[in-house]
Amino acid sequence: MKSKKRNPKLMVATNMPPLYHKLPGEKYSRNNSEVLKWLSERPGLIEYIFDQASNAKEIYYNPATGRWQGADWEDED
């Protein structure tokens, strides 16, 4: 059996302490997720998500404005 190739950029998550994704006795809210908060505080993970979205052409750099935007963004003006 082949061992699964691990993504080194995600391996930072292997050091996550025990945290709640849904607080006991409460409805799930991503705003209250200890797991999402911990993950969002890891710059390497945020950069990985950015790279994935950029490489998949879900976001792109607009040289005319100097900003990044979603591929389906439509200005409402």
Residue pairs with C-beta under 8 A, 6 or more apart in sequence:
9 44
9 45
9 47
9 48
10 45
10 48
12 42
12 44
12 45
13 39
13 42
13 45
16 35
16 38
16 39
17 38
19 34
19 35
19 38
20 33
20 34
20 35
21 28
21 33
21 34
21 35
21 36
22 28
22 33
23 32
23 34
26 32
30 36
39 45
40 46
50 59
53 59
54 60
54 61
54 68
57 71
58 70
58 71
59 68
59 69
59 70
59 71
60 68
60 69
60 71
61 67
61 68
62 68
62 69
